Amino acid sequence: MVKTSDFESILNPAEEPQPPRYIVIEGPIGAGKTTLTKMIAKSLGYETMLEKAEENPFLPRFYSDRHNAALPTQLFFLLQRVQQISTLRQEDLFAPNRVADFLIEKDQLFAEVNLGQDELKLYQQIYQHLTIDAEKPDLVVYLQAPANVLLERIKKRGIPEEQSIDEDYLNALIYAYTKLFHYYDSAPLLIINAANIDWANSEADYKHLLEYLLNIKSGRHYYNPQPSL
């Protein structure tokens, strides 16, 4: 884990611009977004804004029967995220800096993957009637990995409800994420090849990645690390 002194050596506030105050980490299930979110927040002294999947009562049913449970699962997540965003907007201008493991745009991405035509139409009608005034991130980090790598990680972490996830579903998510970020220009974007980087267990991998992303101020960037030896 990067210590405070390590962070100060990476980006000295007296010499460099301040780091992004609102960072979003995104990617398909198994990419490592929540782990990286928590690590960055700890290193920078930021607060986290996390998906609360454990609060969704429809999620276990969704994993076992996606066709019939997709709509309530998706609507629960949508309303949950809208509430989180609304709570942040009610805070004052001096609220702490944050790292989040979700981007509100992902909701429509998942809806398009999981919902049938009529369900998607209903979902979009509800979405359009919600007041979603999400803060613009200062940096979005998109974690990419192939389906076989994601599936291996899902199996390894051993969450029972997730074990029914298959490569076809993961490939559908990967395609949807690729399409989303191909056109995404609402914030600076860092696209990371997450297949060969182990920030959870390699301090060197993590420190190099943190140094790289803290110096991004605009545009689209790609990070393609080599496997750690």
N, C-alpha and C positions, 0 to 999 in steps of 0.2 A: 504494500500500500504506500502511496506517495505521502510523505510527511509534509507539514507546513513549510519547513525549511526547503524541501525539494520544490514545492510549488513556487516559493519566492525566487528560487534560482531559475525557474522556467520562465516566469513573467514578473519582472520587477515593476511595480506600479509607478515608481519614480521615473522609469525609462520607457515604458511601453504603455499603450492604451489599455484600459481596463478590459478584463475578459468579458465574454457575453454573459449578461445577467439572467437570461432565460434560455435554457438549452433544452431541446427535445430530442430524445433518443427513440428511434422507430425501427421496426423490422418485424418479420413474421415470427411466430411462436418458435422458440428454440434458438433464436439469433443471439440472445444474451442481453437484450435491451434493459431489463430491470436490474440485472447485476451491474452493468456499466453505469446505469443511472445512479445507483446507490454509491458506487465507488467514486464517481465524479463529485457527487454531492458532499461526500465525506472529505475529499481532498480540498475542495474549495470552500467548505463551510456553508454550503447552500442547503436549502430545504428541498425535499422531494415532493413531487406530485405524481402519485402512482395509480395505475389501474388497480381496481379492487375487485379482481375476478372472484375472490372467495365470497364476496357479498352477493353475487348473482345466483339466485336460486335455480335458474333455468340452465346454467352452464353444464352441470353433470349430465342432464338429459340431452343437451345439444351434442355432446361428444358421442353419445350412444345412439342418437337418432336425430341427425342434423336436419333432415327434411322437415320433421314435424315440430322441432323445438327452436328453429332458427329465428323466427319472428320475435317471440317474447324475449329470447336471449339478446337479440340485437337492440330491441327497444329499451330493455333494462340498461344496457351499457350506454346507449345514447342519452337517456335521461340522467344517468349517474354522472356522465362527463359534463353535461350541461350544468348540473348542480355544482360540480367542482369549479367550473369556469366562472359561474355566477358568484360563488363564494370569494374567489380571487378578486373579481371586479369590485366587490364591496369593500375590500381592504384599501388602506390608504396608499399614497404614492411611495411610501417608505417601506413597503413590504419587502421581506427578504428575497434575495435572488433564489432561483429555483432550477431544478432539473426535473423534467417530466419524462415518463416512459410511454407517452401516447400523444398523438397529434389528432385533433378533432376530425381532420379530413379522413382519418382511417375508418371512421364509422360508415361512411358511404361506400368505401372500398369493400369492407366486410359484408355490407348489405348486398352489394352487387354479386359477390361470390356466393352467398349463402341463401338468398331469398328467391323464390319463384317470382314470376312476372307480376301477378296480382299483389303478392306480399310486398314486393319492392315498391310498387305504386303507392300502397298504403303507407309504407315507411317514409317515402319521400314527401307525402302530404303532411305527415306529422312533423318531419324535419323542417319543412318550410314554415310551419306555424310556431316553431320554437324561436326564442330570442337567443341567438348564439353570438356573443360578442367576445370571441376568443382573442387573447393577447397575441400579438405577432411575436414568434420566437426570434431571438438574436442569432440562433444557430440551430439547424436541424441536422441530426446525424442519422443516416440510414444504414442499417446493418444488413449486408447481403450474405447469403450462404446457400448452397444448393440443397435440394430437398433431402438427399441422403444424409448430409451432415446434420441438418435440423432434426431429422427423424432419429438419428443416433443420439443426439443430445436429449431429446424428449424421452427416449427409452432410458437413458442413463439417469436422469433425475427422478424417474420413477413415480411421478404423480399418477395415481390410478386412473383418474378420469381421462387423462391425455393419451393413454396407451392405445386407444382405438384410432388415433389420428394416423392417416396413411399418406403415402407419397403423392397420390393424386390430389388430395386436398392441399397439401403443402405446395405443390406446383401451381395450383390455382391461385393461392395466396401470393406466391412469388411473382407470378405474371401480373397480378393486380397491383402489387407494390411497385413493380418495374414501370408499369404504365403511369401510376400516380407520380412517381418522382422523375419520370422522363420530362414531364411538363411543369414540374413544381418550380416556382420562382418567387414564392412569397417571402423567403428568407434565405440567407446563406445556407448552402447545403454541402455536407460532407458525406460521400458515399464510401463505405468501408467494406472491403472484402473480409468478412468476419470468419471465413472458413479456416484460416491458418493462424489466427491470433488468439492467444490465451491470456487475456488481461486479468482473469480471475486468479490465475496461478503463477503468472510470470510478471514480476515487478518491472523488468526491462520492457516488456511488451506494453504494459500499461503506461509507464512514464513516457515512452516515445509517442504513444497515441495521444496522451493528454497534452503534451507539448505541441503536437501538430494541431490539434483542434482549437487550442486556446489562441492561436495566432491567426485564425480565419476571421476575416472581417467582412468579406463580400464574395459573391460569385459561387461557382460550383467546383468542388474539389473531389479528388479520388485518392483513397488511401489503400494501397495494395501491399501489405507487409509480407515478407517471406516467412516460412515456418520457423519457429524458434528451434534452436539446436539443443 
